[in-house]
């Protein structure tokens, strides 16, 4: 199944939804980081969460989702924009694990003590940033809590990433439901109850269900329309110019040390690309 997302709006205009399938995307990003199975599943959660938040943005807006916990995984950092472009990394991509990768195992690896931070570039002079304490370590539950408490918008998030013990991504995807100003909380409750009656979204996708079929099972009783179908893909915005610009922000003594070593190398956390700069390029920063 190709990776894509759907935007949904109920006929009464009171509730919107976003559903995404991210299986191949998760596999690609995990491969770039040489991630072990547990980290692969964590990347699936992070990528899907960022995509769901990014789908709520307007054109040319951007969101960063960062989760830092007290577990051995360390952190998940994922970025997305309104076009469905995303990237992600985790703190410990080679974290070992044994047996099946379950949501409980991913939550334990992340930890239930820490912070969830959402940073949005919505075209203003300053970035919007909100940080809340982790509640559970389950990213979908913590995102639900964040949207309801921090953004004061009644929401439900479900994310799943099925990864076998060998690291193969069987399915990954997620769903976000959210009331609009004219919407009814009761409608959200009704749809979320139907969602609870279904198998986990990863199981549905792994069994061949399409996002369209899942949406229809949830929304058909109240009427809806699919307002957009958009592909999602990995895309990293790093470049040699940006990396050199980052080095220009170093203190003078730090630059002098790099110049003395004759060269400097910058590695992109998101895609693994390496940029090497010569002594002459570093001296040019002065």
C-alpha positions in Angstrom: 0.0 0.0 0.0 1.4 3.4 -1.0 1.8 5.9 1.8 -0.8 8.7 1.8 -3.1 10.6 4.1 -6.8 11.6 3.8 -8.5 14.6 5.2 -12.1 14.1 6.2 -14.9 16.5 7.1 -18.4 15.5 8.4 -21.4 16.8 6.4 -22.4 19.1 9.2 -18.9 20.7 9.3 -18.5 19.9 13.0 -15.7 17.4 12.9 -12.6 16.8 10.9 -10.3 13.8 10.7 -7.0 12.8 9.3 -5.9 9.3 8.6 -2.5 8.2 7.3 -0.7 5.0 6.3 3.0 5.3 6.8 4.4 1.7 6.5 6.8 2.2 3.6 7.8 5.6 5.0 8.7 4.1 8.4 10.7 1.4 6.6 12.7 4.0 4.6 13.5 6.2 7.6 14.4 3.1 9.8 16.8 1.9 7.0 18.5 5.3 6.9 19.2 5.1 10.6 20.0 1.4 10.6 17.4 1.1 13.3 16.8 -2.0 15.3 13.2 -3.3 15.6 12.2 -1.3 18.7 13.5 1.9 17.3 11.8 1.2 14.0 8.5 1.0 15.7 9.2 4.2 17.7 10.1 6.0 14.4 6.7 4.8 13.0 4.9 6.4 15.9 6.9 9.7 15.6 6.5 10.0 11.9 2.8 9.3 12.0 2.2 11.7 14.9 4.1 14.5 13.1 2.2 13.8 9.9 -1.2 14.0 11.6 -0.3 17.3 13.3 1.2 18.6 10.0 -2.1 17.8 8.2 -3.9 20.4 10.4 -1.5 23.2 9.2 -2.0 25.7 6.4 0.2 25.9 3.3 3.9 26.4 3.9 3.6 25.8 7.7 5.7 23.3 9.6 5.6 21.4 12.8 8.2 19.6 15.0 7.2 17.0 17.5 9.8 16.1 20.1 9.3 13.6 22.9 12.0 13.1 25.5 11.6 10.4 28.2 13.5 8.7 30.9 13.6 5.4 29.1 16.5 3.9 27.2 15.3 5.1 23.8 15.9 8.7 24.9 13.9 10.7 22.5 11.9 10.9 19.3 12.1 13.9 17.1 9.9 14.1 14.0 9.1 17.0 11.6 6.4 17.4 9.0 4.8 20.1 6.9 1.4 20.7 5.4 2.5 19.0 2.2 3.1 15.6 3.8 6.9 15.8 3.8 8.5 14.4 7.0 11.6 13.1 8.6 12.5 11.7 12.1 15.2 10.3 14.3 15.4 8.6 17.7 18.0 8.9 20.5 19.1 5.3 20.4 18.4 3.7 17.0 20.3 0.5 17.9 18.5 -0.2 21.1 18.3 -4.0 21.5 15.0 -5.8 22.1 13.8 -9.4 22.2 10.6 -10.9 20.8 7.6 -9.2 19.5 7.5 -5.4 19.4 4.4 -4.2 21.3 3.0 -0.7 22.0 3.8 -1.4 25.7 7.4 -2.1 24.8 7.8 1.1 22.8 6.2 3.1 25.7 8.5 1.5 28.2 11.5 2.3 26.0 10.5 5.9 25.8 9.5 6.2 29.4 6.5 7.8 31.2 8.5 10.6 32.8 9.6 13.4 30.5 8.1 16.0 28.1 6.3 16.3 24.8 7.0 19.5 22.9 5.3 20.8 19.8 6.9 23.6 17.8 5.0 25.2 14.9 6.2 27.6 12.3 3.0 29.2 11.2 4.6 32.2 9.5 4.7 34.6 12.5 7.7 36.4 13.7 8.2 33.9 16.5 7.6 30.1 16.6 4.7 28.7 18.5 6.0 26.3 21.2 4.1 24.3 23.8 5.6 21.7 26.2 3.6 19.4 28.4 4.7 16.5 30.7 4.4 13.0 29.4 1.4 11.2 30.8 1.9 7.6 29.7 4.7 7.1 27.2 2.2 6.0 24.6 2.6 8.7 22.0 -1.0 8.6 20.7 -2.4 8.9 24.2 0.0 11.7 25.1 -0.9 13.6 21.9 -4.5 13.2 22.7 -3.9 14.7 26.1 -1.8 17.5 24.6 -4.4 18.5 22.0 -7.2 18.5 24.6 -5.3 20.3 27.4 -2.7 22.5 25.7 -4.6 23.4 22.5 -8.0 23.2 24.1 -9.4 21.2 21.2 -11.4 18.1 21.8 -9.4 15.4 20.0 -8.7 11.7 19.7 -5.5 10.2 18.3 -4.7 6.6 17.6 -1.3 5.5 16.2 0.0 2.0 15.6 3.3 0.6 14.2 3.5 -3.2 13.8 7.1 -4.4 13.5 8.2 -8.0 13.8 11.1 -9.3 15.7 13.3 -9.1 12.6 12.6 -5.4 12.1 10.2 -5.7 9.1 7.4 -3.1 9.2 4.2 -4.9 8.8 2.0 -1.8 9.0 2.1 1.7 10.4 -0.4 4.5 10.4 -2.7 6.6 12.5 -5.9 8.6 12.8 -6.7 12.0 14.4 -10.3 13.1 15.1 -11.0 16.7 16.2 -14.1 18.8 16.8 -14.4 22.2 15.0 -16.0 25.3 16.5 -19.5 24.4 15.4 -19.1 20.7 16.3 -20.6 18.6 18.9 -18.5 16.7 21.5 -21.1 14.0 21.4 -20.3 13.3 17.7 -16.6 12.9 18.6 -17.5 10.5 21.4 -19.7 8.4 19.1 -17.0 8.1 16.5 -14.3 7.3 19.0 -16.5 4.6 20.5 -16.8 3.1 17.0 -13.0 3.3 16.8 -12.7 1.4 20.0 -14.9 -1.3 18.6 -12.5 -1.9 15.7 -9.2 -3.7 15.9 -6.1 -1.5 16.2 -5.4 0.6 13.1 -2.1 -1.3 12.5 -4.0 -4.6 12.4 -6.5 -3.2 10.0 -3.9 -2.0 7.6 -1.9 -5.2 7.9 -5.0 -7.1 7.0 -5.4 -5.1 3.8 -7.9 -2.5 4.9 -7.5 0.8 3.2 -7.7 4.2 4.9 -10.9 4.8 2.9 -12.5 1.7 4.2 -11.6 2.6 7.8 -13.0 6.1 7.4 -16.2 4.7 6.0 -16.6 2.4 8.9 -16.3 5.3 11.3 -18.0 8.2 9.5 -20.7 6.6 7.3 -23.5 6.7 9.9 -23.2 10.5 10.1 -22.2 11.4 6.6 -18.8 12.7 5.5 -16.6 13.7 2.5 -12.9 13.2 1.8 -11.6 16.7 1.2 -8.1 15.7 0.2 -5.9 12.7 -0.6 -2.2 13.5 -0.4 0.9 11.3 -0.7 3.4 11.4 2.2 7.1 10.9 1.8 10.4 11.3 3.5 12.2 14.6 2.7 15.1 16.2 4.4 15.9 19.8 4.0 19.6 19.6 5.0 22.3 21.0 2.7 25.9 22.0 2.7 24.9 25.6 2.8 22.7 25.1 5.9 25.4 23.1 7.6 28.0 25.7 7.0 25.6 28.4 8.3 25.2 26.3 11.5 29.0 26.3 11.9 29.0 30.1 11.5 27.1 30.3 14.8 29.9 28.7 16.8 32.0 30.8 19.1 35.3 32.1 17.8 37.4 29.8 19.9 35.4 26.8 18.7 35.9 27.8 15.1 39.6 28.2 15.7 39.8 24.7 17.0 38.1 23.4 13.9 40.4 25.4 11.6 43.4 24.0 13.5 42.2 20.5 12.8 42.2 21.4 9.0 38.5 20.3 8.4 35.1 19.8 10.0 32.4 17.3 9.4 28.7 17.8 10.0 26.3 14.9 10.1 22.5 15.3 9.6 20.6 13.6 12.4 17.6 13.0 10.2 19.0 11.5 7.0 22.6 10.6 7.8 24.1 12.8 5.1 27.7 13.9 5.9 29.1 17.3 4.9 32.8 18.0 5.1 34.3 21.5 5.1 37.9 22.4 4.3 40.1 24.7 6.3 39.6 27.4 3.7 35.8 27.2 4.0 36.1 27.4 7.8 38.4 30.4 7.6 35.9 32.0 5.3 33.4 32.0 8.2 35.6 34.4 10.1 
